Amino acid sequence: MQGKLYQQYLAMRPSVRSLVFLYWIYAFVGGMVGVFTQLFLYQRFTSISLNVAATVVFYTGIMLGFCIPGFFAARWRLNIKQGFMWSFLFLGVSLLYLSQTVTMAHAYTAMLLWGFGQGIFWLTVNTCELSETKDGERDFYSSVLNAGNQILSLVGPAVATVLLWLSGSVFHFGTYTLLFSVAPAVYLLGFFCFSSIKTYRPKPIRFADITYFLTDRRNQAAQLYTMGTSFQQVLGIVVPPLAILTILGTALRVGMYDTLFAIFSAACILIVARYRTQQNRLAMYGVTTVGLVLAVLWFGYAFTFVALIIYTVVDGVLSPVMNVSSHVIDLNSMEIGRKESDFYATMLLRDFSLWVWRVAGGLLFLCVINLFGADKIVLSVGLYLLAGAFLLTYTGAFLLLKIRPR
């Protein structure tokens, strides 16, 4: 089986394989710093509300990094592939700046820059994915992508855990100093992957593209999917890491814990990749969503170490499998463009819509924090809301895929 998967991987075009490598570099650094960024902010400022506000600032940075360069790239017909270099530059600088944070204003600035770099990355990688891949081959492409991501999600926290230990216990630099200093250097590996990516110069965006985005039935159905995805992202980036920190106590223990369970995800994706098709992606998405929702609800209700173990095992196996389907559906939702144009305008408008719903989700959770007050209760309610966001996302995906294109 592994030999067949490897042959399928080799059959990919060089530009598509380069996309996979660039994605893996991004995922590796994300695995190193993603969870620990939230823990760093919480341990420094001890406020869930400030973490949520910083997350909203981060997603605002993503929207700005996606939409502003995207608009000018279309206006001036710039080569989109250059965005990889600029995104890695912004991401690296933002992490170095975050390591020096002493006030919340500095933290917000660092999160805005980090988001801006991620926005440029997503603009570039989504454009290249949509211009390079066809719908029928995206299930295998996404499976390879996410299997690598899961392996790196094992390696990333493991490397981060070692750096946390060395920085805090051996060199006494401060717990996070080495992590936020070493991680930016990994982005330099991306410079070896740029040459195979093909040139893409987007067409200018017309007012008709905006009208089409607002009136087309599939775009309207995609809004429900976008809303669920946005709520899921805002809650998912804040609530589970802080819930795990509350139970385990230290960032070092969180890193060790994440490392132990990540390997299950990669094995599961590689097994399922053989059987994934365009026809069964929605069914797989539905089954994994139900399983994950039940695990999140139980974790929120029990909020114990045993419940954490159950949640982590279920999440480690089902979430990456679900992510393969959702990644393909994401690309599908961006490809709803006028026949006179292509996917590009819809892709930009969708990202702005994502930002609107992310801000709405962040404000909703801030209301929950003000209502319940106690951190443990807030995190439990946050897990309940996260389960609801999974269900909302699946409902939107179901409607999107059932409505036929014009």
C-alpha positions as CSV (number, residue, x, y, z in Angstrom):
1,M,0.0,0.0,0.0
2,Q,2.8,2.5,0.9
3,G,4.5,1.7,-2.4
4,K,1.4,2.6,-4.3
5,L,1.0,5.8,-2.3
6,Y,4.6,6.7,-3.0
7,Q,4.1,6.1,-6.7
8,Q,1.1,8.4,-6.7
9,Y,3.1,11.0,-5.0
10,L,5.9,10.8,-7.5
11,A,3.3,11.1,-10.3
12,M,2.4,14.7,-9.1
13,R,3.7,17.5,-11.2
14,P,6.9,19.2,-9.8
15,S,5.0,22.4,-9.1
16,V,2.4,20.5,-7.0
17,R,5.1,18.7,-5.1
18,S,6.8,22.1,-4.4
19,L,3.4,23.3,-3.0
20,V,3.4,20.3,-0.7
21,F,6.9,21.1,0.6
22,L,6.1,24.7,1.2
23,Y,2.9,23.7,3.0
24,W,5.0,21.3,5.2
25,I,7.5,24.1,6.1
26,Y,4.6,26.3,7.1
27,A,3.0,23.4,9.1
28,F,6.2,22.5,10.9
29,V,6.7,26.1,12.2
30,G,3.0,26.2,13.0
31,G,3.4,23.0,15.0
32,M,6.3,24.5,16.9
33,V,4.8,27.9,17.8
34,G,1.0,27.7,17.3
35,V,-0.2,26.3,20.6
36,F,2.7,27.9,22.5
37,T,1.8,31.4,21.2
38,Q,-1.5,31.1,23.0
39,L,0.2,29.7,26.1
40,F,2.8,32.5,26.0
41,L,0.2,35.2,25.9
42,Y,-2.0,33.6,28.6
43,Q,0.9,33.0,31.0
44,R,2.3,36.5,30.5
45,F,-1.0,38.4,30.8
46,T,-3.3,35.8,32.6
47,S,-6.5,36.8,30.8
48,I,-8.6,34.7,28.5
49,S,-10.3,37.9,27.2
50,L,-6.9,39.3,26.1
51,N,-6.1,36.0,24.4
52,V,-9.4,36.2,22.5
53,A,-8.7,39.9,21.6
54,A,-5.2,39.0,20.4
55,T,-6.7,36.2,18.3
56,V,-9.2,38.6,16.6
57,V,-6.2,40.9,15.9
58,F,-4.3,37.9,14.4
59,Y,-7.2,37.1,12.1
60,T,-7.6,40.7,11.1
61,G,-3.9,40.5,10.1
62,I,-4.7,37.5,8.0
63,M,-7.5,39.3,6.2
64,L,-5.3,42.4,5.6
65,G,-2.4,40.1,4.3
66,F,-4.8,38.2,2.1
67,C,-7.0,41.0,0.7
68,I,-4.7,44.0,0.3
69,P,-1.8,42.3,-1.5
70,G,-4.4,40.2,-3.4
71,F,-6.2,43.3,-4.6
72,F,-3.1,45.1,-5.8
73,A,-1.7,41.9,-7.4
74,A,-4.9,41.8,-9.5
75,R,-4.8,45.5,-10.3
76,W,-1.2,45.5,-11.4
77,R,-1.1,41.8,-12.7
78,L,1.7,40.9,-10.3
79,N,3.1,37.3,-10.1
80,I,1.4,35.7,-7.1
81,K,4.2,33.2,-6.5
82,Q,6.4,35.9,-5.0
83,G,4.1,35.9,-2.1
84,F,5.8,32.9,-0.6
85,M,9.0,34.9,0.0
86,W,7.2,37.9,1.5
87,S,5.0,35.7,3.7
88,F,7.9,33.9,5.2
89,L,9.7,37.2,5.8
90,F,6.7,38.7,7.7
91,L,6.2,35.4,9.7
92,G,9.8,35.3,10.8
93,V,10.0,38.9,11.8
94,S,6.7,38.7,13.8
95,L,7.9,35.7,15.9
96,L,11.2,37.5,16.7
97,Y,9.2,40.6,17.7
98,L,6.8,38.5,19.8
99,S,9.7,37.1,21.8
100,Q,10.5,40.6,23.0
101,T,6.9,41.4,24.0
102,V,6.5,43.1,27.4
103,T,3.2,44.9,26.9
104,M,-0.2,43.9,25.5
105,A,0.2,46.6,22.8
106,H,3.4,44.9,21.6
107,A,1.7,41.5,21.7
108,Y,-1.1,42.9,19.5
109,T,1.4,44.3,17.0
110,A,3.2,41.0,16.9
111,M,0.0,39.1,16.4
112,L,-1.1,41.5,13.6
113,L,2.3,41.0,11.8
114,W,2.1,37.2,12.3
115,G,-1.4,37.2,10.8
116,F,-0.4,39.5,7.9
117,G,2.4,37.0,7.0
118,Q,-0.1,34.1,7.2
119,G,-2.6,36.0,5.1
120,I,0.0,36.5,2.3
121,F,0.9,32.8,2.6
122,W,-2.7,31.7,2.3
123,L,-3.3,34.1,-0.6
124,T,-0.3,32.6,-2.4
125,V,-0.8,28.9,-1.6
126,N,-4.6,29.0,-2.3
127,T,-4.0,30.7,-5.7
128,C,-1.4,28.1,-6.7
129,E,-3.6,25.2,-5.5
130,L,-6.6,26.4,-7.5
131,S,-4.5,27.2,-10.6
132,E,-2.4,23.9,-10.4
133,T,-4.8,21.2,-9.3
134,K,-8.1,19.7,-10.6
135,D,-11.0,18.8,-8.4
136,G,-10.7,15.0,-9.1
137,E,-7.0,14.9,-7.8
138,R,-7.5,17.1,-4.8
139,D,-8.5,14.3,-2.4
140,F,-5.2,12.6,-2.8
141,Y,-3.2,15.9,-2.8
142,S,-4.9,17.0,0.4
143,S,-4.3,13.5,2.0
144,V,-0.6,13.8,1.3
145,L,-0.6,17.4,2.5
146,N,-2.3,16.6,5.7
147,A,-0.4,13.4,6.4
148,G,2.8,15.4,6.2
149,N,1.2,18.0,8.4
150,Q,0.4,15.5,11.1
151,I,3.9,14.0,11.1
152,L,5.2,17.5,11.4
153,S,2.7,18.2,14.1
154,L,4.5,15.4,16.0
155,V,8.0,16.7,15.2
156,G,7.1,20.4,15.7
157,P,5.9,20.2,19.3
158,A,8.7,17.7,20.1
159,V,11.3,20.3,18.9
160,A,9.4,23.1,20.6
161,T,9.4,21.1,23.9
162,V,13.2,20.6,23.7
163,L,13.7,24.3,23.0
164,L,11.4,25.2,25.9
165,W,13.4,23.0,28.2
166,L,16.8,24.2,27.0
167,S,15.8,27.9,27.1
168,G,14.2,27.8,30.5
169,S,16.0,25.1,32.5
170,V,19.5,24.9,30.9
171,F,20.4,28.3,29.5
172,H,17.9,30.3,31.7
173,F,17.0,32.6,28.8
174,G,13.3,32.5,29.6
175,T,11.0,29.7,28.7
176,Y,10.0,30.9,25.1
177,T,13.2,32.8,24.0
178,L,14.8,30.0,22.0
179,L,11.6,28.8,20.5
180,F,10.7,32.2,19.0
181,S,14.3,32.7,17.9
182,V,14.9,29.3,16.2
183,A,11.5,28.9,14.5
184,P,11.9,31.9,12.0
185,A,15.1,30.3,10.6
186,V,13.1,27.2,9.4
187,Y,11.3,29.4,6.9
188,L,14.6,29.8,5.0
189,L,14.1,26.2,3.7
190,G,11.3,27.5,1.6
191,F,13.7,29.4,-0.7
192,F,14.7,26.0,-2.2
193,C,11.1,25.3,-3.3
194,F,10.1,28.5,-5.2
195,S,11.6,27.8,-8.6
196,S,9.1,25.0,-9.6
197,I,6.0,27.0,-8.8
198,K,4.4,28.3,-12.0
199,T,3.7,32.0,-12.7
200,Y,0.1,33.2,-12.1
201,R,-0.9,36.8,-12.8
202,P,-4.6,37.3,-11.7
203,K,-7.1,39.2,-13.8
204,P,-8.4,42.5,-12.4
205,I,-11.4,42.3,-10.1
206,R,-14.7,43.7,-11.5
207,F,-17.8,44.9,-9.8
208,A,-19.7,42.1,-11.4
209,D,-17.6,39.6,-9.4
210,I,-18.8,41.2,-6.2
211,T,-22.4,41.1,-7.4
212,Y,-22.0,37.4,-8.4
213,F,-20.5,36.6,-5.0
214,L,-23.6,38.1,-3.2
215,T,-26.3,36.6,-5.4
216,D,-25.1,33.2,-6.6
217,R,-26.9,30.4,-4.7
218,R,-23.7,28.3,-4.2
219,N,-21.9,31.4,-2.8
220,Q,-24.8,32.0,-0.4
221,A,-24.7,28.4,0.8
222,A,-20.9,28.7,1.2
223,Q,-21.6,31.5,3.7
224,L,-23.0,29.1,6.2
225,Y,-19.9,26.9,5.7
226,T,-17.7,30.0,6.1
227,M,-19.5,31.1,9.2
228,G,-19.0,27.6,10.9
229,T,-15.4,27.5,9.8
230,S,-14.7,30.9,11.2
231,F,-16.3,30.2,14.6
232,Q,-14.4,26.9,14.6
233,Q,-11.1,28.6,14.0
234,V,-11.5,31.4,16.6
235,L,-12.6,29.0,19.3
236,G,-10.2,26.2,18.2
237,I,-7.1,28.4,18.4
238,V,-7.9,29.6,22.0
239,V,-10.0,27.2,23.9
240,P,-8.4,23.7,23.6
241,P,-4.8,24.9,24.3
242,L,-5.9,26.8,27.4
243,A,-8.1,23.9,28.6
244,I,-5.1,21.5,28.2
245,L,-2.9,24.0,30.1
246,T,-5.4,24.3,32.9
247,I,-5.4,20.5,33.3
248,L,-1.6,19.8,32.8
249,G,-0.3,23.0,34.4
250,T,2.8,23.9,32.4
251,A,3.7,24.6,28.7
252,L,6.5,21.9,28.9
253,R,3.9,19.3,29.8
254,V,1.6,20.5,27.1
255,G,4.4,20.1,24.5
256,M,5.2,16.6,25.7
257,Y,1.6,15.6,25.7
258,D,1.0,16.9,22.2
259,T,4.1,15.0,21.0
260,L,2.8,11.7,22.3
261,F,-0.5,11.7,20.4
262,A,0.3,13.3,17.1
263,I,1.5,10.1,15.3
264,F,-2.0,8.5,15.4
265,S,-3.2,11.2,13.0
266,A,-0.6,10.7,10.3
267,A,-1.1,6.9,10.3
268,C,-4.9,7.3,10.0
269,I,-4.6,9.7,7.1
270,L,-2.3,7.5,5.1
271,I,-4.6,4.5,5.5
272,V,-7.7,6.4,4.5
273,A,-5.9,8.2,1.6
274,R,-6.2,5.1,-0.6
275,Y,-9.9,4.9,-0.3
276,R,-10.7,8.7,-0.5
277,T,-12.6,9.8,-3.6
278,Q,-14.5,12.8,-4.8
279,Q,-17.7,10.8,-4.2
280,N,-17.2,9.9,-0.6
281,R,-15.5,13.1,0.8
282,L,-18.8,14.4,2.2
283,A,-19.7,11.1,3.9
284,M,-16.2,10.9,5.5
285,Y,-16.6,14.5,6.6
286,G,-20.0,13.7,8.2
287,V,-18.8,10.7,10.1
288,T,-15.7,12.4,11.5
289,T,-17.6,15.5,12.4
290,V,-20.1,13.5,14.5
291,G,-17.3,11.7,16.3
292,L,-15.3,14.8,17.0
293,V,-18.4,16.7,18.2
294,L,-19.2,14.0,20.8
295,A,-15.6,14.0,22.0
296,V,-15.5,17.8,22.4
297,L,-18.9,17.8,24.2
298,W,-17.6,15.1,26.7
299,F,-14.4,17.0,27.3
300,G,-16.3,20.2,28.0
301,Y,-18.7,18.4,30.4
302,A,-16.2,16.3,32.4
303,F,-13.1,18.6,32.1
304,T,-10.8,16.0,33.7
305,F,-7.5,14.4,32.7
306,V,-9.3,11.2,31.5
307,A,-11.7,13.3,29.4
308,L,-8.7,15.1,28.0
309,I,-7.1,11.7,27.0
310,I,-10.3,10.6,25.3
311,Y,-10.7,13.9,23.5
312,T,-7.0,13.9,22.3
313,V,-7.2,10.4,20.9
314,V,-10.4,11.0,19.1
315,D,-9.2,14.4,17.9
316,G,-5.8,13.0,16.8
317,V,-7.5,10.3,14.7
318,L,-10.6,12.0,13.3
319,S,-9.7,15.7,13.0
320,P,-6.9,15.3,10.4
321,V,-9.2,12.9,8.3
322,M,-11.9,15.6,8.5
323,N,-9.4,18.3,7.6
324,V,-8.7,16.5,4.3
325,S,-12.3,16.8,3.2
326,S,-12.6,20.3,4.6
327,H,-9.4,21.4,2.7
328,V,-10.9,20.1,-0.6
329,I,-14.3,21.8,0.2
330,D,-12.5,25.0,1.0
331,L,-10.9,25.0,-2.5
332,N,-14.3,24.1,-3.9
333,S,-15.9,27.1,-2.2
334,M,-13.3,29.4,-3.7
335,E,-13.8,28.2,-7.2
336,I,-17.3,29.7,-7.6
337,G,-16.5,32.4,-10.1
338,R,-18.2,34.0,-13.1
339,K,-17.6,32.2,-16.4
340,E,-16.0,35.4,-17.7
341,S,-13.4,35.3,-14.9
342,D,-11.8,32.6,-12.7
343,F,-11.6,31.8,-9.0
344,Y,-9.5,34.7,-7.9
345,A,-12.2,37.3,-7.1
346,T,-14.3,34.8,-5.2
347,M,-11.2,33.7,-3.2
348,L,-10.5,37.3,-2.1
349,L,-14.2,38.0,-1.2
350,R,-14.4,34.7,0.7
351,D,-11.4,35.6,2.8
352,F,-13.0,39.0,3.7
353,S,-16.2,37.1,4.7
354,L,-14.1,34.8,6.8
355,W,-12.7,37.8,8.7
356,V,-16.2,39.2,9.3
357,W,-17.4,35.9,10.8
358,R,-14.2,35.4,12.8
359,V,-14.6,38.8,14.4
360,A,-18.3,37.9,15.2
361,G,-17.1,34.6,16.7
362,G,-14.5,36.4,18.8
363,L,-17.1,39.0,20.1
364,L,-19.5,36.2,20.9
365,F,-16.9,34.4,23.0
366,L,-16.0,37.6,24.8
367,C,-19.6,38.0,25.7
368,V,-19.5,34.4,27.1
369,I,-16.4,35.4,29.2
370,N,-18.1,38.4,30.6
371,L,-21.2,36.3,31.4
372,F,-19.6,33.4,33.2
373,G,-16.4,34.9,34.6
374,A,-14.6,31.8,36.0
375,D,-12.0,30.5,33.6
376,K,-12.9,26.8,33.9
377,I,-16.6,27.4,33.2
378,V,-15.7,29.7,30.3
379,L,-13.4,27.0,28.7
380,S,-16.2,24.4,29.1
381,V,-18.7,26.6,27.4
382,G,-16.1,27.4,24.8
383,L,-15.8,23.7,24.1
384,Y,-19.6,23.4,23.7
385,L,-19.6,26.3,21.3
386,L,-16.7,24.6,19.4
387,A,-18.8,21.5,19.0
388,G,-21.7,23.6,17.6
389,A,-19.3,25.2,15.1
390,F,-18.3,21.8,13.8
391,L,-21.9,20.9,13.2
392,L,-22.6,24.3,11.5
393,T,-19.6,23.9,9.2
394,Y,-20.7,20.4,8.1
395,T,-24.2,21.7,7.4
396,G,-22.8,24.4,5.2
397,A,-20.6,21.9,3.4
398,F,-23.5,19.6,2.8
399,L,-25.6,22.4,1.2
400,L,-22.7,23.7,-0.8
401,L,-21.9,20.3,-2.4
402,K,-25.6,19.5,-3.0
403,I,-26.3,22.7,-5.0
404,R,-25.3,22.2,-8.6
405,P,-23.1,24.9,-10.3
406,R,-24.8,27.2,-12.8
